[in-house]
Amino acid sequence: MARKVLVLAEARDNSLRNVSFETISAGKTVAEGGEVVAVLLGDGVSSLATELFHYGADKVVTVEDEKLKTYTPDGYAQALLAVIDAESPEGLVIGHTALGKDLAPKIAGKLNSGLISDATDVEATGGNLVFTRPIYSGKAFEKKIITDGLIFATIRPNNIAPLAKDESRTGEVSSLSVDIKDLRTIVKEVVRKASEGVDLSEAKVVIAGGRGVKSEDGFEPLKELANVLGGAIGASRGACDAEYCDYSLQIGQTGKVVTPDLYIACGISGAIQHLAGMSNSKVIVAINKDPEANIFKVADYGIVGDLFEVVPLLTEEFKKL
Ligand code: FAD
């Protein structure tokens, strides 16, 4: 059954985040041969439409307003609801990002619709659209279908592969004018923490350190490995609590959820709360002195040893490739 599906594209610093292409890919499955309309909200973002076509969008709708320059729940909800009103989609897909986690329930509430959140997969099978989502902190997965109304889901970044880029694809861009008003929040300034290297939530490779790194300086060998592999640095709460690194790096139940292609856990015991944030990574390598450490239960490759010996050796070997 062909459907019209809206997907929300996310941009930061005038470039599209990967999750935008993943929402298009999920949107294609939901559309079942119908139309995928990507929505771009912001100020001066229309030029990004071209890339959305390359990744499979059939049409792009933009809402440009200086009040949409930075995300506010009110502003984005007004703009997106106006697009929904104008396009009357049967499906809506948003990334399960910081923005999406905030916006999606608000939209579902306003539309009086259901919402499948944090889906890691969607497939059209047996006449149904079946969404998969982790439950019990990733220890099990449930399958869900929506039987009526809007098919609305948020998708976990790094799980649904984008479609292959096709630079010959183009499409119609239409701009919608929306009177954004009565904002209860106004962002006056965004002060970003100086971040080194790759964005943790979108990284294909994550090198994470735990209390075993023993100090702030103990992260240095991990950073060198991350540089060689083009990866991002993450951490356990143990390392954050010990002030070896910033809480923005924390992975786990009360931190970020990551699903990179490669996760290297260094000096992390593997507490259940940490596993909740990384156990769905595609390949997990654990380096720990303790052969009984829980992290080895989820690891594809385990190295029993001192991280300060093993990590520099790995860095040297990867440099040779
Ligand atoms: P430890 O448990 O102390 O483990 C350190 C490991 O390093 C040990 O296994 C040790 O063998 C190894 N080691 C030491 N030296 C070396 C060396 N030189 N080389 C190799 N290995 C070495 N934790 C999270 O991570 N994320 C969360 O989101 C989170 N949320 C929580 C929420 C709640 C409500 C609660 C109660 C806890 C939460 N925790 C979370 C904390 C969690 O329970 C653990 O305390 C924490 O993950 C432990 O961090 P760690 O593995 O770095 O430290």
py3Dmol code that shows the C-alpha trace and the ligand (Angstrom):
import py3Dmol

protein = """\
ATOM      1  CA  MET A   1       0.000   0.000   0.000  1.00  0.00           C
ATOM      2  CA  ALA A   2       1.700   3.155  -1.241  1.00  0.00           C
ATOM      3  CA  ARG A   3       1.803   6.000   1.279  1.00  0.00           C
ATOM      4  CA  LYS A   4       2.999   9.571   1.485  1.00  0.00           C
ATOM      5  CA  VAL A   5       5.596   9.781   4.273  1.00  0.00           C
ATOM      6  CA  LEU A   6       7.182  12.876   5.795  1.00  0.00           C
ATOM      7  CA  VAL A   7      10.685  12.596   7.218  1.00  0.00           C
ATOM      8  CA  LEU A   8      12.380  15.304   9.245  1.00  0.00           C
ATOM      9  CA  ALA A   9      15.898  16.204   8.095  1.00  0.00           C
ATOM     10  CA  GLU A  10      18.282  17.516  10.743  1.00  0.00           C
ATOM     11  CA  ALA A  11      20.974  20.046   9.992  1.00  0.00           C
ATOM     12  CA  ARG A  12      23.723  21.452  12.146  1.00  0.00           C
ATOM     13  CA  ASP A  13      26.127  24.219  11.133  1.00  0.00           C
ATOM     14  CA  ASN A  14      24.585  24.214   7.680  1.00  0.00           C
ATOM     15  CA  SER A  15      25.261  20.583   6.963  1.00  0.00           C
ATOM     16  CA  LEU A  16      22.916  17.628   7.141  1.00  0.00           C
ATOM     17  CA  ARG A  17      23.351  15.078   9.880  1.00  0.00           C
ATOM     18  CA  ASN A  18      23.598  11.434   8.783  1.00  0.00           C
ATOM     19  CA  VAL A  19      20.371  10.622  10.566  1.00  0.00           C
ATOM     20  CA  SER A  20      18.555  12.673   7.899  1.00  0.00           C
ATOM     21  CA  PHE A  21      19.531  10.089   5.268  1.00  0.00           C
ATOM     22  CA  GLU A  22      18.592   7.247   7.610  1.00  0.00           C
ATOM     23  CA  THR A  23      15.105   8.730   8.097  1.00  0.00           C
ATOM     24  CA  ILE A  24      14.700   8.873   4.293  1.00  0.00           C
ATOM     25  CA  SER A  25      15.683   5.206   4.064  1.00  0.00           C
ATOM     26  CA  ALA A  26      13.201   4.239   6.813  1.00  0.00           C
ATOM     27  CA  GLY A  27      10.638   6.531   5.175  1.00  0.00           C
ATOM     28  CA  LYS A  28      11.012   4.615   1.882  1.00  0.00           C
ATOM     29  CA  THR A  29      10.148   1.364   3.666  1.00  0.00           C
ATOM     30  CA  VAL A  30       7.141   2.965   5.351  1.00  0.00           C
ATOM     31  CA  ALA A  31       6.043   4.546   2.044  1.00  0.00           C
ATOM     32  CA  GLU A  32       5.939   1.099   0.366  1.00  0.00           C
ATOM     33  CA  GLY A  33       6.452   2.606  -3.064  1.00  0.00           C
ATOM     34  CA  GLY A  34       4.781   5.925  -2.238  1.00  0.00           C
ATOM     35  CA  GLU A  35       6.297   9.381  -1.879  1.00  0.00           C
ATOM     36  CA  VAL A  36       8.935  10.416   0.682  1.00  0.00           C
ATOM     37  CA  VAL A  37       8.833  14.112   1.493  1.00  0.00           C
ATOM     38  CA  ALA A  38      11.793  15.455   3.465  1.00  0.00           C
ATOM     39  CA  VAL A  39      11.161  18.461   5.698  1.00  0.00           C
ATOM     40  CA  LEU A  40      13.877  21.043   6.320  1.00  0.00           C
ATOM     41  CA  LEU A  41      13.277  23.540   9.101  1.00  0.00           C
ATOM     42  CA  GLY A  42      15.671  26.397   9.810  1.00  0.00           C
ATOM     43  CA  ASP A  43      17.070  29.634   8.516  1.00  0.00           C
ATOM     44  CA  GLY A  44      18.982  29.471   5.233  1.00  0.00           C
ATOM     45  CA  VAL A  45      18.726  25.696   4.918  1.00  0.00           C
ATOM     46  CA  SER A  46      17.132  25.400   1.454  1.00  0.00           C
ATOM     47  CA  SER A  47      20.480  24.743  -0.225  1.00  0.00           C
ATOM     48  CA  LEU A  48      20.644  21.433   1.647  1.00  0.00           C
ATOM     49  CA  ALA A  49      17.666  20.063  -0.296  1.00  0.00           C
ATOM     50  CA  THR A  50      19.873  18.805  -3.153  1.00  0.00           C
ATOM     51  CA  GLU A  51      21.622  16.279  -0.924  1.00  0.00           C
ATOM     52  CA  LEU A  52      18.288  14.998   0.395  1.00  0.00           C
ATOM     53  CA  PHE A  53      17.289  14.128  -3.177  1.00  0.00           C
ATOM     54  CA  HIS A  54      20.612  12.324  -3.671  1.00  0.00           C
ATOM     55  CA  TYR A  55      19.715  10.068  -0.741  1.00  0.00           C
ATOM     56  CA  GLY A  56      16.222   9.250  -1.953  1.00  0.00           C
ATOM     57  CA  ALA A  57      13.809  12.077  -1.042  1.00  0.00           C
ATOM     58  CA  ASP A  58      11.143  12.554  -3.710  1.00  0.00           C
ATOM     59  CA  LYS A  59      10.213  16.066  -2.618  1.00  0.00           C
ATOM     60  CA  VAL A  60      11.549  18.583  -0.088  1.00  0.00           C
ATOM     61  CA  VAL A  61       9.455  21.067   1.851  1.00  0.00           C
ATOM     62  CA  THR A  62      11.318  23.871   3.586  1.00  0.00           C
ATOM     63  CA  VAL A  63      10.133  26.239   6.289  1.00  0.00           C
ATOM     64  CA  GLU A  64      12.586  29.113   6.625  1.00  0.00           C
ATOM     65  CA  ASP A  65      12.365  31.564   9.499  1.00  0.00           C
ATOM     66  CA  GLU A  66      14.997  33.165  11.659  1.00  0.00           C
ATOM     67  CA  LYS A  67      12.997  31.889  14.655  1.00  0.00           C
ATOM     68  CA  LEU A  68      13.874  28.375  13.462  1.00  0.00           C
ATOM     69  CA  LYS A  69      17.610  29.065  13.353  1.00  0.00           C
ATOM     70  CA  THR A  70      18.042  27.056  16.529  1.00  0.00           C
ATOM     71  CA  TYR A  71      15.739  24.334  17.796  1.00  0.00           C
ATOM     72  CA  THR A  72      12.937  25.231  20.162  1.00  0.00           C
ATOM     73  CA  PRO A  73      10.132  22.761  20.868  1.00  0.00           C
ATOM     74  CA  ASP A  74       7.431  25.372  20.225  1.00  0.00           C
ATOM     75  CA  GLY A  75       8.939  26.756  17.032  1.00  0.00           C
ATOM     76  CA  TYR A  76       9.726  23.411  15.441  1.00  0.00           C
ATOM     77  CA  ALA A  77       6.366  21.951  16.474  1.00  0.00           C
ATOM     78  CA  GLN A  78       4.489  24.863  14.869  1.00  0.00           C
ATOM     79  CA  ALA A  79       6.493  24.537  11.654  1.00  0.00           C
ATOM     80  CA  LEU A  80       6.259  20.758  11.421  1.00  0.00           C
ATOM     81  CA  LEU A  81       2.545  20.721  12.252  1.00  0.00           C
ATOM     82  CA  ALA A  82       1.978  23.255   9.466  1.00  0.00           C
ATOM     83  CA  VAL A  83       3.813  20.987   6.997  1.00  0.00           C
ATOM     84  CA  ILE A  84       1.790  17.984   8.201  1.00  0.00           C
ATOM     85  CA  ASP A  85      -1.375  20.011   7.700  1.00  0.00           C
ATOM     86  CA  ALA A  86      -0.328  21.015   4.186  1.00  0.00           C
ATOM     87  CA  GLU A  87       0.919  17.596   3.065  1.00  0.00           C
ATOM     88  CA  SER A  88      -1.506  15.232   4.877  1.00  0.00           C
ATOM     89  CA  PRO A  89       1.017  12.393   5.176  1.00  0.00           C
ATOM     90  CA  GLU A  90       0.130   8.853   6.216  1.00  0.00           C
ATOM     91  CA  GLY A  91       3.550   8.315   7.781  1.00  0.00           C
ATOM     92  CA  LEU A  92       6.071  10.406   9.730  1.00  0.00           C
ATOM     93  CA  VAL A  93       9.660   9.454  10.588  1.00  0.00           C
ATOM     94  CA  ILE A  94      11.975  11.467  12.838  1.00  0.00           C
ATOM     95  CA  GLY A  95      15.470  10.611  14.137  1.00  0.00           C
ATOM     96  CA  HIS A  96      15.631   9.468  17.762  1.00  0.00           C
ATOM     97  CA  THR A  97      18.149  12.221  18.439  1.00  0.00           C
ATOM     98  CA  ALA A  98      18.150  14.805  21.243  1.00  0.00           C
ATOM     99  CA  LEU A  99      15.922  16.935  18.979  1.00  0.00           C
ATOM    100  CA  GLY A 100      13.679  14.070  17.899  1.00  0.00           C
ATOM    101  CA  LYS A 101      13.216  12.738  21.430  1.00  0.00           C
ATOM    102  CA  ASP A 102      11.958  16.160  22.464  1.00  0.00           C
ATOM    103  CA  LEU A 103       9.862  16.977  19.407  1.00  0.00           C
ATOM    104  CA  ALA A 104       8.202  13.665  18.497  1.00  0.00           C
ATOM    105  CA  PRO A 105       6.061  13.199  21.636  1.00  0.00           C
ATOM    106  CA  LYS A 106       4.909  16.809  21.356  1.00  0.00           C
ATOM    107  CA  ILE A 107       3.808  16.236  17.746  1.00  0.00           C
ATOM    108  CA  ALA A 108       2.147  12.927  18.659  1.00  0.00           C
ATOM    109  CA  GLY A 109       0.281  14.670  21.479  1.00  0.00           C
ATOM    110  CA  LYS A 110      -0.895  17.512  19.241  1.00  0.00           C
ATOM    111  CA  LEU A 111      -2.063  15.038  16.562  1.00  0.00           C
ATOM    112  CA  ASN A 112      -3.539  12.650  19.120  1.00  0.00           C
ATOM    113  CA  SER A 113      -1.497   9.951  17.418  1.00  0.00           C
ATOM    114  CA  GLY A 114       0.476   6.955  18.599  1.00  0.00           C
ATOM    115  CA  LEU A 115       4.262   6.860  18.312  1.00  0.00           C
ATOM    116  CA  ILE A 116       6.768   4.033  18.074  1.00  0.00           C
ATOM    117  CA  SER A 117       9.924   5.462  19.564  1.00  0.00           C
ATOM    118  CA  ASP A 118      13.561   4.437  19.182  1.00  0.00           C
ATOM    119  CA  ALA A 119      13.001   1.899  16.400  1.00  0.00           C
ATOM    120  CA  THR A 120      16.119   0.101  15.223  1.00  0.00           C
ATOM    121  CA  ASP A 121      14.507  -1.473  12.185  1.00  0.00           C
ATOM    122  CA  VAL A 122      11.388  -1.376  10.061  1.00  0.00           C
ATOM    123  CA  GLU A 123      10.312  -3.872   7.449  1.00  0.00           C
ATOM    124  CA  ALA A 124       7.253  -4.386   5.300  1.00  0.00           C
ATOM    125  CA  THR A 125       6.292  -8.003   5.811  1.00  0.00           C
ATOM    126  CA  GLY A 126       3.113 -10.076   5.628  1.00  0.00           C
ATOM    127  CA  GLY A 127       1.039  -7.016   4.776  1.00  0.00           C
ATOM    128  CA  ASN A 128       2.263  -5.150   7.865  1.00  0.00           C
ATOM    129  CA  LEU A 129       4.905  -2.583   8.635  1.00  0.00           C
ATOM    130  CA  VAL A 130       6.815  -4.126  11.510  1.00  0.00           C
ATOM    131  CA  PHE A 131       9.005  -1.920  13.672  1.00  0.00           C
ATOM    132  CA  THR A 132      11.670  -3.383  15.970  1.00  0.00           C
ATOM    133  CA  ARG A 133      12.644  -1.549  19.140  1.00  0.00           C
ATOM    134  CA  PRO A 134      14.840  -2.446  22.103  1.00  0.00           C
ATOM    135  CA  ILE A 135      13.259  -2.868  25.526  1.00  0.00           C
ATOM    136  CA  TYR A 136      14.611  -3.527  29.037  1.00  0.00           C
ATOM    137  CA  SER A 137      17.721  -1.424  28.315  1.00  0.00           C
ATOM    138  CA  GLY A 138      18.514  -3.390  25.174  1.00  0.00           C
ATOM    139  CA  LYS A 139      18.212  -6.868  26.712  1.00  0.00           C
ATOM    140  CA  ALA A 140      15.281  -7.761  24.452  1.00  0.00           C
ATOM    141  CA  PHE A 141      13.578  -6.493  21.325  1.00  0.00           C
ATOM    142  CA  GLU A 142       9.886  -6.082  20.657  1.00  0.00           C
ATOM    143  CA  LYS A 143       8.123  -5.948  17.314  1.00  0.00           C
ATOM    144  CA  LYS A 144       5.341  -3.415  16.869  1.00  0.00           C
ATOM    145  CA  ILE A 145       2.794  -2.571  14.219  1.00  0.00           C
ATOM    146  CA  ILE A 146       0.462   0.408  13.984  1.00  0.00           C
ATOM    147  CA  THR A 147      -3.014  -0.714  13.057  1.00  0.00           C
ATOM    148  CA  ASP A 148      -4.622   2.649  12.303  1.00  0.00           C
ATOM    149  CA  GLY A 149      -3.948   6.355  12.090  1.00  0.00           C
ATOM    150  CA  LEU A 150      -0.630   8.001  11.327  1.00  0.00           C
ATOM    151  CA  ILE A 151       2.358   5.649  11.123  1.00  0.00           C
ATOM    152  CA  PHE A 152       4.708   7.655  13.302  1.00  0.00           C
ATOM    153  CA  ALA A 153       8.111   6.500  14.492  1.00  0.00           C
ATOM    154  CA  THR A 154      11.442   7.786  15.671  1.00  0.00           C
ATOM    155  CA  ILE A 155      14.470   5.783  14.531  1.00  0.00           C
ATOM    156  CA  ARG A 156      17.671   5.225  16.463  1.00  0.00           C
ATOM    157  CA  PRO A 157      20.672   6.767  14.647  1.00  0.00           C
ATOM    158  CA  ASN A 158      23.219   4.411  13.046  1.00  0.00           C
ATOM    159  CA  ASN A 159      20.838   1.452  12.702  1.00  0.00           C
ATOM    160  CA  ILE A 160      18.995   1.858   9.425  1.00  0.00           C
ATOM    161  CA  ALA A 161      21.421   2.206   6.538  1.00  0.00           C
ATOM    162  CA  PRO A 162      20.947   5.192   4.220  1.00  0.00           C
ATOM    163  CA  LEU A 163      20.228   4.445   0.567  1.00  0.00           C
ATOM    164  CA  ALA A 164      23.164   4.589  -1.829  1.00  0.00           C
ATOM    165  CA  LYS A 165      23.874   8.173  -2.892  1.00  0.00           C
ATOM    166  CA  ASP A 166      22.660   8.962  -6.407  1.00  0.00           C
ATOM    167  CA  GLU A 167      23.763  12.415  -7.517  1.00  0.00           C
ATOM    168  CA  SER A 168      21.549  12.292 -10.590  1.00  0.00           C
ATOM    169  CA  ARG A 169      18.374  12.404  -8.475  1.00  0.00           C
ATOM    170  CA  THR A 170      16.506  15.707  -8.196  1.00  0.00           C
ATOM    171  CA  GLY A 171      13.003  16.719  -7.226  1.00  0.00           C
ATOM    172  CA  GLU A 172      10.616  19.489  -6.356  1.00  0.00           C
ATOM    173  CA  VAL A 173      11.449  21.892  -3.537  1.00  0.00           C
ATOM    174  CA  SER A 174       8.537  23.814  -2.119  1.00  0.00           C
ATOM    175  CA  SER A 175       8.731  26.375   0.617  1.00  0.00           C
ATOM    176  CA  LEU A 176       5.984  26.896   3.136  1.00  0.00           C
ATOM    177  CA  SER A 177       5.545  30.149   4.957  1.00  0.00           C
ATOM    178  CA  VAL A 178       4.529  29.647   8.595  1.00  0.00           C
ATOM    179  CA  ASP A 179       3.779  32.375  11.100  1.00  0.00           C
ATOM    180  CA  ILE A 180       5.898  31.175  14.027  1.00  0.00           C
ATOM    181  CA  LYS A 181       4.549  32.944  17.075  1.00  0.00           C
ATOM    182  CA  ASP A 182       4.168  32.976  20.848  1.00  0.00           C
ATOM    183  CA  LEU A 183       7.415  31.123  21.441  1.00  0.00           C
ATOM    184  CA  ARG A 184       7.832  30.341  25.104  1.00  0.00           C
ATOM    185  CA  THR A 185      11.550  29.723  24.628  1.00  0.00           C
ATOM    186  CA  ILE A 186      13.986  31.939  22.781  1.00  0.00           C
ATOM    187  CA  VAL A 187      17.547  30.758  22.280  1.00  0.00           C
ATOM    188  CA  LYS A 188      19.791  33.787  22.657  1.00  0.00           C
ATOM    189  CA  GLU A 189      23.123  32.121  22.218  1.00  0.00           C
ATOM    190  CA  VAL A 190      24.457  28.619  21.737  1.00  0.00           C
ATOM    191  CA  VAL A 191      27.694  28.053  23.600  1.00  0.00           C
ATOM    192  CA  ARG A 192      29.223  24.810  22.385  1.00  0.00           C
ATOM    193  CA  LYS A 193      31.768  22.958  24.377  1.00  0.00           C
ATOM    194  CA  ALA A 194      34.936  22.703  22.300  1.00  0.00           C
ATOM    195  CA  SER A 195      34.639  19.156  21.031  1.00  0.00           C
ATOM    196  CA  GLU A 196      37.521  17.216  19.665  1.00  0.00           C
ATOM    197  CA  GLY A 197      36.933  15.218  16.523  1.00  0.00           C
ATOM    198  CA  VAL A 198      33.956  13.099  15.601  1.00  0.00           C
ATOM    199  CA  ASP A 199      30.419  13.460  16.997  1.00  0.00           C
ATOM    200  CA  LEU A 200      29.923  10.579  19.447  1.00  0.00           C
ATOM    201  CA  SER A 201      26.302   9.833  18.560  1.00  0.00           C
ATOM    202  CA  GLU A 202      27.059   9.512  14.819  1.00  0.00           C
ATOM    203  CA  ALA A 203      30.521   7.913  15.054  1.00  0.00           C
ATOM    204  CA  LYS A 204      31.184   4.655  13.202  1.00  0.00           C
ATOM    205  CA  VAL A 205      33.991   3.863  15.653  1.00  0.00           C
ATOM    206  CA  VAL A 206      33.865   4.583  19.392  1.00  0.00           C
ATOM    207  CA  ILE A 207      36.795   4.133  21.769  1.00  0.00           C
ATOM    208  CA  ALA A 208      35.406   4.228  25.297  1.00  0.00           C
ATOM    209  CA  GLY A 209      37.340   4.503  28.529  1.00  0.00           C
ATOM    210  CA  GLY A 210      36.253   3.464  32.011  1.00  0.00           C
ATOM    211  CA  ARG A 211      37.587   3.831  35.511  1.00  0.00           C
ATOM    212  CA  GLY A 212      40.446   1.621  34.341  1.00  0.00           C
ATOM    213  CA  VAL A 213      42.024   4.587  32.503  1.00  0.00           C
ATOM    214  CA  LYS A 214      42.786   5.913  36.003  1.00  0.00           C
ATOM    215  CA  SER A 215      43.122   9.639  35.181  1.00  0.00           C
ATOM    216  CA  GLU A 216      42.336  12.348  32.650  1.00  0.00           C
ATOM    217  CA  ASP A 217      45.744  11.698  31.070  1.00  0.00           C
ATOM    218  CA  GLY A 218      44.844   8.024  30.859  1.00  0.00           C
ATOM    219  CA  PHE A 219      42.505   8.933  27.980  1.00  0.00           C
ATOM    220  CA  GLU A 220      45.474  10.048  25.818  1.00  0.00           C
ATOM    221  CA  PRO A 221      46.294   6.603  24.364  1.00  0.00           C
ATOM    222  CA  LEU A 222      42.564   6.158  23.614  1.00  0.00           C
ATOM    223  CA  LYS A 223      42.505   9.503  21.794  1.00  0.00           C
ATOM    224  CA  GLU A 224      45.493   8.448  19.691  1.00  0.00           C
ATOM    225  CA  LEU A 225      43.713   5.237  18.706  1.00  0.00           C
ATOM    226  CA  ALA A 226      40.526   7.207  17.951  1.00  0.00           C
ATOM    227  CA  ASN A 227      42.535   9.558  15.703  1.00  0.00           C
ATOM    228  CA  VAL A 228      43.982   6.684  13.720  1.00  0.00           C
ATOM    229  CA  LEU A 229      40.582   5.013  13.297  1.00  0.00           C
ATOM    230  CA  GLY A 230      38.629   8.246  12.724  1.00  0.00           C
ATOM    231  CA  GLY A 231      36.565   7.466  15.797  1.00  0.00           C
ATOM    232  CA  ALA A 232      35.046   9.310  18.740  1.00  0.00           C
ATOM    233  CA  ILE A 233      35.865   9.043  22.437  1.00  0.00           C
ATOM    234  CA  GLY A 234      33.203   7.785  24.847  1.00  0.00           C
ATOM    235  CA  ALA A 235      33.248   6.872  28.526  1.00  0.00           C
ATOM    236  CA  SER A 236      31.570   4.930  31.272  1.00  0.00           C
ATOM    237  CA  ARG A 237      29.888   6.753  34.097  1.00  0.00           C
ATOM    238  CA  GLY A 238      32.664   5.434  36.316  1.00  0.00           C
ATOM    239  CA  ALA A 239      35.168   7.519  34.336  1.00  0.00           C
ATOM    240  CA  CYS A 240      32.880  10.570  34.337  1.00  0.00           C
ATOM    241  CA  ASP A 241      32.169  10.325  38.083  1.00  0.00           C
ATOM    242  CA  ALA A 242      35.910  10.103  38.718  1.00  0.00           C
ATOM    243  CA  GLU A 243      36.283  13.355  36.712  1.00  0.00           C
ATOM    244  CA  TYR A 244      38.563  11.782  34.124  1.00  0.00           C
ATOM    245  CA  CYS A 245      36.329  13.238  31.403  1.00  0.00           C
ATOM    246  CA  ASP A 246      33.199  15.237  30.744  1.00  0.00           C
ATOM    247  CA  TYR A 247      29.700  13.802  31.274  1.00  0.00           C
ATOM    248  CA  SER A 248      28.890  14.604  27.640  1.00  0.00           C
ATOM    249  CA  LEU A 249      30.947  11.483  26.819  1.00  0.00           C
ATOM    250  CA  GLN A 250      28.941   9.159  29.057  1.00  0.00           C
ATOM    251  CA  ILE A 251      27.459   6.123  27.337  1.00  0.00           C
ATOM    252  CA  GLY A 252      24.741   4.058  28.934  1.00  0.00           C
ATOM    253  CA  GLN A 253      21.313   4.061  30.462  1.00  0.00           C
ATOM    254  CA  THR A 254      21.666   7.611  31.744  1.00  0.00           C
ATOM    255  CA  GLY A 255      24.051   8.715  28.996  1.00  0.00           C
ATOM    256  CA  LYS A 256      24.124   8.420  25.220  1.00  0.00           C
ATOM    257  CA  VAL A 257      23.067   5.327  23.302  1.00  0.00           C
ATOM    258  CA  VAL A 258      25.531   4.495  20.540  1.00  0.00           C
ATOM    259  CA  THR A 259      25.510   1.786  17.876  1.00  0.00           C
ATOM    260  CA  PRO A 260      28.789   2.190  15.990  1.00  0.00           C
ATOM    261  CA  ASP A 261      30.297  -0.386  13.648  1.00  0.00           C
ATOM    262  CA  LEU A 262      33.144  -0.834  16.139  1.00  0.00           C
ATOM    263  CA  TYR A 263      33.092  -0.204  19.903  1.00  0.00           C
ATOM    264  CA  ILE A 264      36.332  -0.646  21.826  1.00  0.00           C
ATOM    265  CA  ALA A 265      35.766  -0.695  25.601  1.00  0.00           C
ATOM    266  CA  CYS A 266      38.958   0.000  27.549  1.00  0.00           C
ATOM    267  CA  GLY A 267      38.991  -0.572  31.314  1.00  0.00           C
ATOM    268  CA  ILE A 268      35.199  -0.800  31.545  1.00  0.00           C
ATOM    269  CA  SER A 269      33.704  -3.535  33.744  1.00  0.00           C
ATOM    270  CA  GLY A 270      30.461  -3.839  31.761  1.00  0.00           C
ATOM    271  CA  ALA A 271      27.801  -2.854  34.303  1.00  0.00           C
ATOM    272  CA  ILE A 272      24.272  -3.395  33.014  1.00  0.00           C
ATOM    273  CA  GLN A 273      23.712   0.373  32.897  1.00  0.00           C
ATOM    274  CA  HIS A 274      26.723   0.768  30.595  1.00  0.00           C
ATOM    275  CA  LEU A 275      25.680  -2.137  28.354  1.00  0.00           C
ATOM    276  CA  ALA A 276      22.312  -0.415  27.852  1.00  0.00           C
ATOM    277  CA  GLY A 277      24.113   2.251  25.836  1.00  0.00           C
ATOM    278  CA  MET A 278      26.412   0.171  23.649  1.00  0.00           C
ATOM    279  CA  SER A 279      25.459  -3.515  23.495  1.00  0.00           C
ATOM    280  CA  ASN A 280      23.862  -3.100  20.054  1.00  0.00           C
ATOM    281  CA  SER A 281      27.150  -1.971  18.527  1.00  0.00           C
ATOM    282  CA  LYS A 282      27.995  -4.112  15.517  1.00  0.00           C
ATOM    283  CA  VAL A 283      31.418  -5.313  16.711  1.00  0.00           C
ATOM    284  CA  ILE A 284      32.496  -4.983  20.346  1.00  0.00           C
ATOM    285  CA  VAL A 285      36.104  -5.294  21.460  1.00  0.00           C
ATOM    286  CA  ALA A 286      36.800  -5.317  25.208  1.00  0.00           C
ATOM    287  CA  ILE A 287      40.175  -4.717  26.827  1.00  0.00           C
ATOM    288  CA  ASN A 288      40.218  -5.496  30.524  1.00  0.00           C
ATOM    289  CA  LYS A 289      42.728  -6.823  33.056  1.00  0.00           C
ATOM    290  CA  ASP A 290      40.068  -8.951  34.715  1.00  0.00           C
ATOM    291  CA  PRO A 291      39.178 -12.080  32.691  1.00  0.00           C
ATOM    292  CA  GLU A 292      35.894 -12.326  34.644  1.00  0.00           C
ATOM    293  CA  ALA A 293      34.768  -8.788  33.722  1.00  0.00           C
ATOM    294  CA  ASN A 294      31.133  -8.680  32.606  1.00  0.00           C
ATOM    295  CA  ILE A 295      32.019  -6.726  29.456  1.00  0.00           C
ATOM    296  CA  PHE A 296      33.464  -9.921  27.935  1.00  0.00           C
ATOM    297  CA  LYS A 297      29.936 -11.412  27.912  1.00  0.00           C
ATOM    298  CA  VAL A 298      28.867  -8.952  25.199  1.00  0.00           C
ATOM    299  CA  ALA A 299      32.239  -8.669  23.449  1.00  0.00           C
ATOM    300  CA  ASP A 300      32.903 -10.195  20.032  1.00  0.00           C
ATOM    301  CA  TYR A 301      36.644  -9.978  20.729  1.00  0.00           C
ATOM    302  CA  GLY A 302      38.117  -9.878  24.230  1.00  0.00           C
ATOM    303  CA  ILE A 303      41.663  -8.918  25.131  1.00  0.00           C
ATOM    304  CA  VAL A 304      42.684  -9.722  28.708  1.00  0.00           C
ATOM    305  CA  GLY A 305      45.452  -7.282  29.459  1.00  0.00           C
ATOM    306  CA  ASP A 306      46.552  -3.863  30.612  1.00  0.00           C
ATOM    307  CA  LEU A 307      44.955  -1.210  28.429  1.00  0.00           C
ATOM    308  CA  PHE A 308      48.075   0.951  28.679  1.00  0.00           C
ATOM    309  CA  GLU A 309      50.002  -1.796  26.876  1.00  0.00           C
ATOM    310  CA  VAL A 310      47.280  -3.063  24.541  1.00  0.00           C
ATOM    311  CA  VAL A 311      45.868   0.250  23.238  1.00  0.00           C
ATOM    312  CA  PRO A 312      49.243   1.674  22.019  1.00  0.00           C
ATOM    313  CA  LEU A 313      49.972  -1.674  20.335  1.00  0.00           C
ATOM    314  CA  LEU A 314      46.626  -1.512  18.512  1.00  0.00           C
ATOM    315  CA  THR A 315      47.343   2.084  17.475  1.00  0.00           C
ATOM    316  CA  GLU A 316      50.721   1.097  16.026  1.00  0.00           C
ATOM    317  CA  GLU A 317      49.195  -1.829  14.128  1.00  0.00           C
ATOM    318  CA  PHE A 318      46.300   0.219  12.725  1.00  0.00           C
ATOM    319  CA  LYS A 319      48.756   2.907  11.601  1.00  0.00           C
ATOM    320  CA  LYS A 320      50.373   0.327   9.340  1.00  0.00           C
ATOM    321  CA  LEU A 321      47.104  -0.374   7.472  1.00  0.00           C
TER     322      LEU A 321
END
"""
ligand_1 = """\
53
FAD
P 34.487 -0.120 37.205
O 33.268 -0.909 37.442
O 35.270 0.330 38.374
O 35.403 -0.972 36.230
C 36.710 -0.628 35.887
C 37.262 -1.778 35.070
O 38.550 -1.434 34.607
C 37.413 -3.083 35.876
O 36.727 -4.115 35.179
C 38.907 -3.339 35.878
O 39.228 -4.723 35.795
C 39.360 -2.605 34.656
N 40.751 -2.126 34.693
C 41.380 -1.436 35.684
N 42.619 -1.115 35.316
C 42.804 -1.597 34.052
C 43.876 -1.567 33.127
N 45.031 -0.951 33.389
N 43.719 -2.197 31.926
C 42.549 -2.844 31.623
N 41.491 -2.884 32.468
C 41.616 -2.259 33.658
N 27.299 3.537 34.043
C 27.553 3.832 32.767
O 28.646 3.545 32.239
N 26.613 4.512 32.025
C 25.407 4.866 32.509
O 24.623 5.466 31.796
C 25.119 4.539 33.865
N 23.908 4.845 34.408
C 23.634 4.437 35.684
C 22.365 4.658 36.205
C 22.063 4.227 37.484
C 20.671 4.484 38.025
C 23.047 3.583 38.260
C 22.724 3.103 39.641
C 24.304 3.367 37.758
C 24.625 3.799 36.470
N 25.890 3.580 35.922
C 26.109 3.877 34.619
C 27.019 3.117 36.743
C 27.332 1.647 36.583
O 26.537 0.901 37.467
C 28.824 1.375 36.906
O 29.107 1.839 38.209
C 29.801 2.031 35.944
O 29.440 1.732 34.614
C 31.206 1.507 36.214
O 32.120 2.149 35.398
P 33.464 1.410 34.984
O 33.165 0.125 34.313
O 34.302 2.393 34.250
O 34.187 1.190 36.399
"""
view = py3Dmol.view(width=600, height=400)
view.addModel(protein, "pdb")
view.setStyle({"model": 0}, {"cartoon": {"style": "trace"}})
view.addModel(ligand_1, "xyz")
view.setStyle({"model": 1}, {"stick": {}})
view.zoomTo()
view.show()
